[in-house]
C-alpha cells in the first residue's frame, strides 16, 4: 500500500494543506486537498473518495475535482463513500446548486460525475480489492474513522478527526495494524478546547493508545494546528512512544 500525503494539517497556511491521503493512486482518504497537489492525470485516476466527516477542511477538494472532470469532458465519475449523515451534508450543504452545482445530477443521474455510496459503521465493504470498514469516532459532527486493508492484508487505521473514543481502538486490537494515522490537533495546554471540539492533544493521545491491546507498528500524527506545531512535536516526543512521528505534506508512505 502506497500512501501519498497530499495534506495533513489542521489549518491552512502556505505549505500546510488540509487532510488528504491518496492510496495507491486510486482511493482518496478525505479530500481537503486534491487539485493543489495533483496533476490532471493524477486526478483522473481517483475513483473513490472515503470521507470521515463533512467539515470543510476534509471535503473541499470534492467540488473542484468534479468541476475539473466536467470541464475536461472526461467520461469519468467518482464515488464518494461515507456514513449517511456525511453524505446528506454534502448533498444539502455543498452540492446543492447554491454553494456549488449538484454534480450528483450532472450531466444526468445515470452518468453523474459524483456518486454516493453509504457505509454503515462496523460493516465492511470491498472496493477493488480493498476492504474498508468505518467506525464511529467522537467529533463535533457525525464522523468515522476507517480501517483499510489491501490485497496483501496490510492494514491502515485512520481516525479522521476525533476526541477520546472507543470503537475503532477495540477493532484495532483484533489484528495487526501496520500504520495508524491519528489526529492530534492541539497542545496539552488546550485540552479543554480539544475535548469541547472533538480533538486530541498529545496527553489525550497517550490515553487513547492505552486502549489498544495490540499497538500499531508505526503511528503517524496528522491534523496539528500549524500555530502550535513546534509545541505539539515536542510534547509527542516526550511521550516516549516508539515509532511515532508527525506527518509532512508531500511525503510518501509505503506499507
C-alpha positions in Angstrom: 0.0 0.0 0.0 1.4 3.4 -1.1 0.0 6.4 0.7 0.7 9.9 -0.7 0.2 12.7 1.8 -1.5 15.5 -0.1 -2.2 17.4 3.1 -2.1 16.6 6.8 -2.6 20.0 8.5 -5.3 21.1 10.9 -5.4 24.6 9.3 -4.4 26.2 6.1 -1.3 28.3 5.7 1.4 28.4 3.0 3.0 25.0 3.0 0.2 23.5 5.1 -2.6 21.7 3.3 -5.8 20.3 4.8 -6.1 16.4 5.1 -6.0 14.2 2.0 -4.3 10.8 1.7 -4.1 9.1 -1.7 -3.9 5.3 -1.5 -2.2 3.6 -4.5 -3.2 6.5 -6.7 -6.9 5.4 -6.8 -8.6 5.9 -3.4 -8.5 9.2 -1.6 -8.9 9.2 2.1 -10.5 12.6 3.0 -10.5 15.3 0.4 -9.2 18.5 2.0 -6.5 18.7 -0.7 -6.7 17.4 -4.3 -6.1 19.9 -7.1 -3.5 21.9 -5.2 -1.2 18.8 -5.1 -2.2 16.5 -8.0 -1.7 16.9 -11.8 -4.7 16.5 -14.1 -3.7 12.9 -15.0 -3.3 12.0 -11.3 -6.8 13.5 -10.6 -8.4 11.4 -13.3 -7.1 8.2 -11.6 -9.1 8.9 -8.5 -12.2 6.6 -8.5 -13.2 6.6 -4.8 -13.1 9.2 -2.0 -13.6 7.9 1.5 -14.8 10.8 3.7 -14.5 10.8 7.5 -16.9 13.7 8.1 -18.4 16.8 6.4 -16.2 19.6 7.8 -14.9 21.8 5.0 -11.3 21.0 5.5 -12.0 17.3 4.8 -14.3 17.8 1.8 -13.3 21.0 0.0 -11.4 19.2 -2.8 -14.5 17.3 -4.0 -16.4 20.1 -5.8 -13.2 21.3 -7.5 -12.4 17.8 -8.7 -15.9 17.5 -10.1 -15.5 20.8 -11.9 -12.2 19.7 -13.4 -13.7 16.5 -14.7 -16.7 18.2 -16.4 -14.6 21.0 -17.9 -12.2 18.4 -19.4 -15.3 16.5 -20.7 -14.0 13.3 -19.1 -16.2 10.2 -19.2 -15.4 9.7 -15.6 -17.2 9.5 -12.2 -16.0 9.4 -8.6 -17.8 7.6 -5.8 -17.8 9.4 -2.5 -18.1 6.9 0.4 -19.3 7.8 3.9 -21.9 7.3 6.5 -25.4 8.6 5.8 -25.2 11.9 7.8 -22.0 12.8 6.0 -23.4 12.2 2.5 -26.6 14.1 3.5 -24.5 17.1 4.5 -22.6 17.0 1.2 -25.8 16.9 -0.8 -27.7 19.5 1.3 -25.0 22.0 2.1 -22.4 21.8 -0.6 -23.6 20.1 -3.9 -26.9 21.9 -3.6 -26.9 24.2 -6.6 -26.3 27.2 -4.3 -22.9 26.8 -2.8 -21.8 24.6 -5.8 -23.5 22.8 -8.7 -25.1 19.5 -7.9 -22.6 17.1 -9.6 -24.7 14.2 -8.4 -27.0 15.2 -11.2 -24.5 16.4 -13.8 -24.6 15.7 -16.7 -27.5 13.5 -15.7 -28.4 11.0 -12.9 -27.1 7.9 -14.8 -23.8 9.5 -15.8 -23.3 11.8 -12.8 -19.8 12.9 -12.1 -20.3 12.3 -8.3 -22.0 9.3 -7.0 -22.6 8.4 -3.3 -22.1 5.1 -1.5 -23.3 4.8 2.0 -21.4 2.8 4.5 -22.7 1.6 7.9 -20.3 1.6 10.9 -18.9 -1.8 11.6 -20.0 -3.2 8.2 -17.2 -4.0 5.8 -17.3 -3.1 2.1 -14.9 -4.1 -0.6 -13.7 -1.7 -3.3 -11.3 -3.0 -6.0 -9.8 -5.5 -3.6 -9.6 -3.1 -0.6 -11.6 -4.0 2.5 -12.9 -0.8 4.1 -14.7 -0.5 7.4 -16.0 2.6 9.1 -16.1 3.1 12.9 -17.8 5.9 14.7 -15.5 8.3 16.4 -16.1 11.2 18.8 -16.2 14.5 17.0 -18.4 17.6 17.0 -20.4 16.3 13.9 -21.2 12.8 12.8 -17.8 11.3 12.0 -16.0 8.0 11.4 -12.5 6.6 11.3 -11.6 3.8 8.9 -9.6 0.6 8.8 -8.5 -0.2 5.2 -6.9 -3.5 4.3 -5.3 -4.2 0.9 -5.0 -7.5 -1.0 -1.8 -8.4 0.8 -3.5 -8.0 4.2 -1.7 -4.7 5.1 -3.9 -2.6 7.3 -4.1 1.1 7.7 -6.1 2.8 10.5 -7.2 6.4 10.0 -9.0 8.2 12.8 -10.1 11.3 10.9 -11.0 14.0 13.5 -11.7 12.6 16.9 -11.6 13.2 20.6 -11.4 10.3 23.1 -13.3 7.4 21.5 -13.6 3.6 21.8 -15.0 1.5 18.8 -12.0 2.0 16.5 -9.5 1.1 19.2 -11.4 -2.0 20.1 -11.2 -3.2 16.5 -7.6 -2.2 16.2 -6.7 -4.7 18.9 -8.2 -7.6 17.0 -5.4 -7.8 14.3 -2.1 -6.1 13.4 -2.3 -2.5 12.3 0.7 -1.7 10.0 0.2 2.0 10.1 -2.1 4.3 12.1 -2.7 7.9 11.0 -4.1 9.6 14.2 -5.1 13.1 14.7 -3.5 15.4 17.3 -4.8 19.0 16.8 -3.8 20.9 19.9 -1.0 21.1 22.5 -1.7 19.9 26.1 -2.4 23.3 27.4 -5.5 23.5 25.1 -7.0 20.2 26.4 -10.4 21.9 27.3 -10.8 23.2 23.8 -9.7 19.8 22.3 -12.4 18.0 24.3 -15.1 20.6 23.5 -14.4 20.3 19.8 -13.7 16.6 19.5 -9.9 16.5 19.0 -6.8 15.2 20.7 -3.7 16.5 22.4 -0.5 14.5 23.0 -1.6 13.8 26.6 -5.0 12.6 25.4 -3.4 10.5 22.6 -1.4 8.7 25.3 -4.6 7.7 27.0 -6.2 6.6 23.7 -3.2 4.4 22.8 -3.5 2.6 26.1 -6.9 1.3 24.9 -5.3 -0.7 22.1 -4.3 -4.3 23.0 -2.0 -4.6 20.0 -0.2 -1.3 19.3 0.3 -0.3 15.6 3.7 -0.9 14.1 4.0 2.8 13.3 1.9 5.8 14.4 1.8 8.9 12.1 0.3 12.1 13.5 -2.0 14.3 11.4 -4.0 17.5 11.7 -1.8 19.5 14.1 -2.6 23.2 14.1 0.4 24.9 12.4 0.4 27.7 15.0 1.3 25.1 17.7 3.3 22.7 15.6 6.6 23.1 17.5 4.9 22.5 20.9 2.9 19.5 19.6 6.1 18.0 18.2 7.9 18.4 21.4 5.1 17.0 23.5 4.7 14.0 21.2 8.4 13.3 21.6 8.2 13.5 25.4 5.5 10.7 25.4 8.4 8.2 24.8 6.3 6.1 22.4 8.4 4.2 19.9 7.8 4.5 16.2 5.7 7.7 16.4 6.2 10.9 14.4 4.4 13.8 12.7 3.5 13.6 9.0 4.6 16.1 6.4 2.8 17.3 3.3 4.2 15.6 0.2 5.7 12.6 1.8 5.0 9.0 0.6 4.5 6.1 3.0 4.9 2.6 1.8 3.4 -0.3 3.8 
